[in-house]
Structure formats: structure tokens, C-alpha cells
Amino acid sequence: MIKRVKQNLWNILIWGSTIFFTMLYISLLFNQNVWTDEIYTLKLIENDFPGLIEEASLSQHPPLYYLTAKIARLLFGESLLVQKTLALVPMSLTLVLGAAKIRRLFSDKAAFLFVIILGCIPCSMEFAVQVRMYSMALLAVTACGLYAYECYISDKKSVWIGFVLSAVAAAYLHYFAFGSVIIICGLLFLFLVFFHREKLKIWLMSIVVMVILYLPWFPIFVQQVAGVSEGYWIPEITVETIWGYFEWTFGIEKWDWPCYIFTLLSVLAGIVVLSGVIQRRKDDIFAFMCMLVPALTAGTGVVISLLRNPVYRDQYVFPSIGLFCLFLAIALSHFMQKKRFWVITPIFIFLLFVGAVQYLENWRQEYKSTLTDQTVAFWNENVGEDDIIVYNLSAYRFCYTYYFPEEKLFYVRDVDLSQDFDKIWFIDTLNEWDFVPDQIVPYDLQIEYQGHFGIEHNEFDLYKVTKGPDAQF
């Protein structure tokens, strides 16, 4: 038995880690917690396909994710669990890329470290089940980078097909994923110019096919870019904003120090890889290119934001974070030797510690932070068809329309209390406009406190408002 375990140790470590992280992601699925952008997704896919394309063209994202989510809704139903699972699948497939393709192209050590780093890096767990396009874009950009490497080292037509399809998929998923694959295409071009000019023809053919496949969306892409340049809500770029990108990627809510360690670890990995580049080690050269993709993606976003209107925010680097994890994995794999285990062991412990803390934080966010499950359960039990809902935080109307019928929702300052209703349910967010005596006294309404609830990250007190014996309607 021991001999068999030793013979299959890397299989157990690599595939065991992939399955382990997938099970952690699955454990985050079973709740009603969604946030504003996810609600936008869920409401958008209620449209038919032409309406979906039209709505997507008015947003700031391309349509592939929404089309996939729509198809999943048609095949498997309207359940939120279906959409969360749809986000989980590409996240797990990215881990499988590590367990299969990265292992084949590089080494057991690099594959194992890639799975561990991607699973433990703080920013990844949140997007594993978020009902948005980010996990899909992560898979597409990571695959594109790996296929580009295979295009360089191999003559197989299948890898060029994979390169084209993954690049086009990324472009149709997220515009900063589009930027990342443009960088990948550019880096591949430079390497072919210097080392494999005979492959430039097939590279050019691949780019032409990519352009043709993207032409149907290109006019809308131009329109959306112009819309961003006219004004957008993203904060102004400052030194604090730029450091915030590192905090978002590497930080955890409890402490700041993991962000500094990850940053130092990245510098250490950079030194190791640059040493390998000087010695012309093929794996290290590729690792350096992997590091350049997220660095140039974020850098380009910052420059554009400084020259024009702000268009870049922290999470837009996420589609290329898989390549950053591969950069770290290849660099750190050099230390997975008996003589250097004193270096890799504390790093490995640190990664697992941060991953565990981040999982607990994401579990709390999904199940405990918003009181959504309690709110939905109370609503299903107590709210009748002839009731109306009054709220006092106007910015949350869009979120409320996901949980409550829109025609029954009224802002507190606009509600007509003379209308016919059975009960009013007043959602009272702290420090917002209340039901005031002048508003309710003429109608003899009785208010009764029901409890503390919440939706998304807005907690509120809930009151039941009923008609008194002298009510005049």
C-alpha cells in the first residue's frame, strides 16, 4: 500500500487538491445571497435572446457569459443554484488545466503549486461562485496563454485552433480579458519574429480568423468604449487606488500582512525567474511572460484611466490571475527539492493558512453576512398577495426588485397610502427617511416591529403596518 502511494504520490497530490478545492467551492453554493451585479445578470437573462443582446449592448460587457447563463436557465431552470454552479464549473476547469495541461507542459511540481496557489490566493474564492463572467474569463485567458506556449513549441494544428477559440472566447467575455489576450498575441508574435519566423504565417492567419469571429460585436464594442469615455462611476486613479489593487488581489479582511507577504513572494519569484531568463531556461522565460500579462493588463488600464476617464478597477485583472499563479508556481517549483525545502515549506504553510482564512470569510459572506436567507424565508411565510412593500433606501430599489414584485414596491416618500392594500411591510434602513406621524396619522395605521433582516449588504428593521379600527380608505 505504501509503495503504491509513493508511486502515485503526484497523482494524489495534484488531483486530490483539484477535487478538494472544487468541493470547497460547492460548499459555497447553497444560499440566496447575491449582490447588485449578480442581480443585474439574473434580471438580464430573463429576456429572450434578442432582448438579451440588446440589453448587453447597453451595458459595459460583451454578451458571451449572458448567453451561456441564458442557455443554462432554459436547460436547468430559474434556480439561483444553477447560475452559481455555472460560475463554479469554469473555476474548477481552470484547476483541471493545472492538473492536466500544466503538468504535461512543465512538471508535477509546477502543476501542484499552480492548483494550490490559485485555490488559496485571496481573490479567487469569491469569484468561484459569483454569478458573473469572471471565472469563465479566467479559464479562457489561462487557456489562451497555455495554447500560445504550445503554438511556440509545437506544430500541431489543434493547438492553434485552441489558441484562436480561447482568445475569441475571452474577448466575448470581458474587455480586460480581451486586453489580456491581445497582450498574449503580441508576446507570441515577438517570440516568433526572433525564434520561429516560419510560424508567422499561421500566426497571421489565426489573427485574421479572430478578427472575423469578433466582427459581429465590434461596432457595439466601439459604442461601449465611447460610452465609458463619456463618463463612468469608477474612482479616480491615485497612489492609494493602485495599492488597493494589491490589497484586493492578496489581502484578506482580517489582516493586512498577507498582502505584504504575497508582494514580497512575487518579488522573490521575479528574481528567480529573471535568473532563469538570463540562463535561457525555457520554463522561466514562459513564466516571465505569464507575469507580464496581468502586469501589462493592469498597467494599460491605469494609463488609459489617467489619460482619459477612469475605466479600470481592481477585479478587472482577475481573468489574467491564473497566468500570475502559473508564474509563481514555476518560480517556486525550483525550491521543491530536498536541499531547498526550508524555503518552500513556510511558503506552503502560509498559502494554506491564507486559503483557509479566506474560505471561512467567503463562507461567512455567503451564509451569514447578509441575512438574506432569513429575509426570504420570512417573506415566503408572511407576505400576502395584497400586501405592498415600502422602503426608505432609494439606492436599493434595483436589488429589491429581484426579491419582491416591482409593482408592489414603493419608496417611502412616494407611496400613496390611500390605495387599496391588506398590509404594508416597511423596510427601514438606519438613518434613512422613516414613516412620519404626519404621513400615517390620517390613515390610522398601526406599526408593529417584526425583526432585523437584510438583503445584500443592507441590513434593516422590518415593520408590519396594518389598518386600525378607524382607518379611512
C-alpha positions in Angstrom: 0.0 0.0 0.0 2.8 2.4 0.9 4.6 1.5 -2.2 1.5 2.2 -4.3 1.0 5.6 -2.6 4.6 6.5 -3.4 4.2 5.5 -7.0 1.1 7.7 -7.3 2.0 10.4 -5.0 1.9 13.3 -7.5 -1.5 12.0 -8.9 -2.9 12.0 -5.4 -1.5 15.5 -4.5 -2.5 17.2 -7.8 -5.9 15.6 -8.5 -6.6 15.5 -4.7 -6.0 19.2 -4.4 -8.2 19.9 -7.5 -11.1 17.9 -6.1 -10.6 19.4 -2.7 -10.9 23.0 -3.9 -13.8 22.1 -6.1 -15.6 20.6 -3.0 -14.9 23.9 -1.1 -16.5 25.8 -4.0 -19.5 23.5 -4.0 -20.0 24.2 -0.2 -20.5 27.9 -1.0 -23.4 27.3 -3.4 -26.4 26.7 -1.2 -27.7 30.2 -0.3 -29.8 33.0 -1.6 -27.0 35.6 -1.3 -26.5 37.8 -4.4 -25.1 41.3 -4.9 -26.0 44.1 -7.3 -24.0 43.0 -10.3 -25.3 39.4 -9.9 -28.9 40.7 -9.7 -28.2 42.5 -13.0 -27.2 39.2 -14.5 -30.2 37.4 -13.2 -32.6 40.0 -14.5 -30.9 40.4 -17.8 -31.2 36.7 -18.6 -35.0 36.9 -18.1 -35.1 38.5 -21.6 -35.4 36.4 -24.8 -32.2 36.2 -26.9 -32.7 39.3 -29.0 -33.6 41.3 -25.9 -30.6 39.9 -24.1 -28.2 41.0 -26.8 -29.9 44.4 -26.9 -29.5 44.8 -23.1 -25.9 43.6 -23.1 -25.1 46.1 -25.8 -26.3 48.9 -23.4 -24.0 47.6 -20.6 -20.2 47.7 -20.4 -19.6 44.0 -21.0 -19.7 41.6 -24.0 -22.5 39.0 -24.3 -21.0 35.5 -24.2 -21.4 34.9 -20.5 -25.0 36.2 -20.5 -25.8 33.9 -23.5 -24.3 30.9 -21.6 -26.3 31.8 -18.5 -29.5 32.1 -20.5 -29.0 28.7 -22.0 -28.3 27.2 -18.6 -31.6 28.8 -17.4 -33.5 27.3 -20.3 -32.0 23.8 -19.8 -31.9 23.6 -16.0 -34.5 26.1 -14.7 -34.5 29.5 -13.0 -32.8 28.4 -9.8 -30.0 30.6 -8.4 -28.2 27.4 -7.7 -28.0 26.7 -11.4 -26.3 30.1 -12.0 -23.9 29.7 -9.1 -22.9 26.3 -10.4 -22.4 27.7 -13.9 -19.8 30.1 -12.3 -18.2 27.2 -10.4 -17.6 24.9 -13.5 -15.0 27.1 -15.3 -13.2 27.8 -12.0 -12.8 24.1 -11.5 -11.8 23.6 -15.1 -9.0 26.1 -14.6 -7.7 23.9 -11.8 -8.0 20.9 -14.2 -5.9 22.9 -16.7 -3.2 22.8 -13.9 -3.7 19.2 -13.2 -3.6 18.1 -16.8 -2.1 20.6 -19.3 0.3 22.5 -17.0 1.5 19.2 -15.6 2.2 17.9 -19.2 3.9 21.0 -20.4 6.0 21.7 -17.3 6.3 19.5 -14.2 4.4 17.7 -11.4 5.7 20.3 -9.0 4.6 23.3 -11.1 1.1 21.8 -11.6 0.7 21.1 -7.9 1.8 24.5 -6.9 -0.5 26.1 -9.5 -3.5 24.4 -8.1 -2.6 25.3 -4.5 -1.8 29.0 -5.4 -4.9 29.5 -7.5 -7.1 27.8 -4.8 -5.5 29.9 -2.0 -4.9 33.3 -3.5 -7.4 35.5 -1.6 -9.2 37.0 -4.7 -10.1 33.6 -6.3 -12.5 32.1 -3.8 -15.1 34.9 -4.1 -15.3 34.6 -7.9 -15.7 30.8 -7.8 -19.4 31.1 -7.3 -20.2 34.7 -8.3 -22.9 35.0 -10.9 -20.7 37.0 -13.3 -18.3 36.3 -16.2 -15.1 36.4 -14.2 -14.5 32.7 -13.7 -15.2 32.0 -17.3 -12.9 34.7 -18.4 -10.2 33.3 -16.1 -10.5 29.9 -17.8 -10.3 31.5 -21.3 -7.3 33.7 -20.6 -5.4 30.9 -18.8 -6.1 28.5 -21.6 -5.1 31.1 -24.2 -1.7 31.6 -22.5 -1.0 27.9 -22.4 -2.1 27.4 -26.0 0.2 30.3 -27.1 3.1 28.5 -25.4 2.1 25.3 -27.2 1.9 27.2 -30.5 5.5 28.2 -30.0 6.9 24.8 -29.1 4.6 22.6 -31.2 3.5 22.3 -34.9 0.1 20.8 -34.1 -2.9 22.5 -35.8 -5.1 21.6 -32.8 -3.1 24.0 -30.5 -3.6 26.9 -32.9 -7.3 26.1 -33.0 -7.4 26.1 -29.2 -5.4 29.4 -29.2 -7.9 31.1 -31.5 -11.1 29.8 -29.8 -9.8 30.7 -26.2 -8.8 34.2 -27.3 -12.1 34.9 -29.0 -14.0 33.5 -26.0 -12.0 35.8 -23.7 -12.8 38.8 -26.0 -16.5 38.0 -25.9 -16.5 37.6 -22.0 -14.8 40.7 -20.7 -13.0 43.7 -22.2 -10.0 43.4 -19.9 -9.8 39.7 -20.7 -9.8 40.9 -24.4 -6.9 43.2 -23.5 -5.0 40.2 -21.9 -5.3 38.1 -25.0 -4.1 41.0 -27.2 -1.0 41.1 -25.0 -0.6 37.3 -25.3 -0.9 37.5 -29.1 1.7 40.3 -29.1 4.1 38.4 -26.9 3.8 35.3 -29.1 4.4 37.4 -32.2 7.6 38.8 -30.8 8.9 35.3 -29.9 8.0 34.0 -33.4 9.8 37.0 -35.0 13.0 36.3 -33.1 13.0 32.5 -33.0 10.4 30.9 -35.3 9.7 33.1 -38.3 8.4 30.2 -40.2 5.3 30.2 -37.9 4.4 33.9 -38.6 2.1 32.9 -41.5 -0.1 30.7 -39.3 0.0 33.3 -36.5 -1.3 35.9 -39.0 -4.0 33.5 -40.2 -5.0 33.0 -36.6 -5.3 36.7 -36.0 -7.4 37.1 -39.2 -9.8 34.4 -38.0 -10.0 36.0 -34.6 -10.9 39.4 -36.2 -13.5 37.8 -38.4 -15.1 36.0 -35.4 -15.2 39.2 -33.5 -16.6 41.4 -36.3 -20.3 40.9 -35.3 -19.7 42.5 -31.9 -17.1 45.1 -33.0 -19.5 48.0 -33.7 -21.1 47.5 -30.2 -17.6 47.3 -28.7 -16.7 50.7 -30.2 -20.0 52.1 -28.9 -19.5 50.8 -25.4 -15.9 52.1 -25.2 -17.2 55.5 -26.3 -19.8 55.3 -23.6 -17.2 54.7 -21.0 -15.2 57.6 -22.2 -18.2 59.9 -21.7 -18.3 59.2 -18.0 -18.2 56.2 -15.7 -18.6 55.6 -12.0 -15.1 54.0 -11.4 -13.0 56.0 -8.8 -10.1 58.3 -9.9 -6.7 56.6 -10.1 -4.4 57.6 -7.2 -1.5 56.1 -5.4 -3.9 54.7 -2.8 -6.1 53.3 -5.5 -3.1 51.5 -7.1 -2.1 50.0 -3.8 -5.7 49.0 -3.4 -5.3 46.7 -6.4 -2.6 44.7 -4.4 -4.9 44.6 -1.4 -7.8 43.3 -3.4 -5.7 40.6 -5.0 -3.6 39.5 -2.0 -5.3 40.9 1.1 -7.8 39.3 3.5 -10.4 41.2 5.5 -8.9 40.2 8.9 -5.3 41.4 8.4 -3.1 43.5 6.1 0.1 41.5 6.5 -0.7 38.7 3.9 -0.8 41.4 1.2 2.8 42.3 2.1 4.0 38.7 2.1 2.4 38.0 -1.2 4.0 41.1 -2.7 7.4 40.0 -1.3 6.8 36.5 -2.6 6.1 37.9 -6.0 9.4 39.9 -6.0 11.2 36.7 -4.9 9.6 34.8 -7.7 10.5 37.5 -10.2 14.2 37.4 -9.1 14.2 33.6 -9.5 12.5 33.7 -12.9 14.8 36.5 -14.2 17.8 34.5 -13.2 16.4 31.6 -15.3 15.7 34.0 -18.2 19.4 35.1 -18.2 20.3 31.4 -18.3 17.7 30.9 -21.1 15.7 28.3 -19.3 12.5 27.8 -21.4 10.1 27.4 -18.4 11.4 30.5 -16.7 11.1 32.6 -19.9 7.4 31.5 -20.2 6.9 32.2 -16.5 8.2 35.8 -17.1 5.7 36.2 -20.0 2.9 34.9 -17.7 3.8 37.6 -15.2 3.8 40.3 -17.9 0.2 39.6 -19.0 -1.5 40.7 -15.7 1.1 43.4 -15.2 0.5 44.9 -18.6 -3.2 44.4 -18.4 -3.4 46.4 -15.2 -0.8 48.9 -16.3 -2.6 49.6 -19.5 -5.9 50.1 -17.6 -4.2 52.6 -15.2 -2.6 54.5 -18.1 -5.9 54.8 -20.0 -7.7 55.8 -16.8 -5.1 58.6 -16.2 -5.2 59.8 -19.8 -9.0 59.7 -20.2 -11.8 58.8 -17.7 -11.3 56.1 -15.1 -12.1 52.7 -16.7 -10.0 50.3 -14.6 -10.9 48.7 -11.2 -9.2 46.1 -9.1 -11.2 43.0 -10.2 -10.6 43.5 -13.9 -7.2 41.8 -13.5 -8.9 38.6 -12.4 -9.2 37.0 -15.8 -5.4 37.0 -16.1 -4.7 36.0 -12.5 -4.4 32.3 -13.5 -1.3 33.2 -15.5 0.1 35.1 -12.5 -0.4 32.0 -10.4 1.4 30.0 -13.0 4.3 32.4 -12.9 4.5 31.9 -9.1 4.2 28.1 -9.5 7.0 27.8 -12.0 9.3 30.0 -9.9 8.6 28.3 -6.6 8.9 24.8 -8.2 12.6 25.4 -8.2 12.5 25.2 -4.4 10.7 21.9 -4.2 13.9 19.9 -3.7 15.2 18.3 -0.5 18.0 20.8 -0.1 15.6 23.8 -0.5 12.6 22.6 1.4 13.4 25.0 4.1 12.3 27.7 1.7 9.2 26.1 0.2 7.8 24.7 3.5 6.9 28.0 5.2 5.6 29.4 1.9 3.3 26.3 1.5 2.1 26.7 5.1 1.4 30.4 4.5 -0.6 29.7 1.4 -2.7 27.1 3.1 -3.3 29.4 6.1 -4.4 32.3 3.9 -6.6 29.9 1.8 -8.3 28.6 5.0 -8.9 32.1 6.4 -10.3 33.3 3.0 -12.6 30.3 2.7 -14.0 30.9 6.2 -14.5 34.6 5.2 -16.3 33.7 2.0 -18.4 31.1 3.8 -19.4 33.9 6.2 -20.2 36.2 3.3 -22.3 33.7 1.5 -24.2 32.3 4.5 -24.0 34.8 7.4 -23.2 38.3 6.4 -26.4 39.5 4.7 -29.3 37.8 6.5 -30.8 37.1 3.0 -31.9 33.5 3.7 -33.8 34.6 6.9 -35.4 37.5 5.0 -36.5 35.3 2.1 -37.9 32.7 4.5 -39.8 35.3 6.4 -41.2 36.8 3.2 -42.4 33.5 1.9 -44.2 32.7 5.2 -45.8 36.1 5.9 -46.3 38.3 2.9 -49.6 38.1 1.1 -50.7 38.9 -2.4 -52.5 42.1 -1.5 -49.6 43.5 0.6 -47.3 46.3 -0.5 -43.6 46.9 0.3 -42.3 50.3 1.3 -38.6 51.0 1.5 -36.6 54.1 2.5 -33.2 53.4 0.9 -33.8 54.5 -2.7 -30.5 53.2 -4.0 -31.6 49.6 -3.2 -34.7 49.6 -5.3 -32.9 47.6 -8.0 -31.9 44.9 -5.5 -35.4 44.8 -4.0 -36.9 44.2 -7.5 -35.1 40.8 -7.6 -36.7 39.6 -4.4 -40.1 41.4 -4.5 -42.6 42.1 -7.3 -41.7 45.5 -8.7 -45.3 46.7 -8.9 -45.6 46.3 -5.1 -42.5 48.3 -4.3 -42.9 52.0 -3.2 -40.3 54.5 -2.0 -41.4 55.8 1.4 -41.8 59.5 0.2 -43.8 58.5 -2.9 -46.2 55.9 -1.6 -49.9 56.6 -1.8 -51.4 55.4 1.5 -54.9 55.9 0.2 -54.5 53.0 -2.2 -56.1 49.6 -1.5 -53.9 47.2 0.4 -54.0 44.5 3.1 -50.7 45.1 4.9 -47.7 47.3 4.4 -44.2 45.9 5.0 -41.9 48.8 5.8 -38.1 48.1 5.1 -36.5 50.6 7.5 -32.8 51.1 6.8 -31.0 53.0 9.6 -30.5 56.8 9.1 -32.9 56.9 6.2 -36.4 58.5 5.9 -39.0 57.0 8.3 -42.7 56.8 8.2 -43.5 60.1 10.0 -46.6 60.8 12.0 -47.9 63.4 9.5 -47.8 60.8 6.9 -49.6 57.9 8.7 -51.9 59.5 11.3 -54.7 60.5 8.9 -55.0 56.8 7.9 -55.0 55.3 11.4 -52.2 52.9 10.6 -50.7 50.6 13.3 -47.0 49.8 13.1 -45.5 46.6 14.7 -41.8 45.7 14.8 -41.1 42.3 13.1 -37.3 41.9 13.5 -33.9 42.6 12.0 -33.3 41.4 8.4 -31.1 42.2 5.4 -30.6 41.9 1.7 -27.1 42.0 0.0 -25.1 44.2 2.5 -28.0 46.3 3.6 -29.4 45.4 7.0 -32.7 46.8 8.1 -35.5 46.6 10.6 -38.8 45.3 9.3 -42.2 46.6 10.4 -45.7 45.4 9.7 -48.1 48.2 9.1 -51.9 47.4 9.4 -55.1 49.4 9.3 -56.6 50.5 12.7 -60.3 50.4 13.5 -60.8 54.0 12.4 -58.9 53.7 9.1 -60.4 55.8 6.3 -59.8 54.4 2.8 
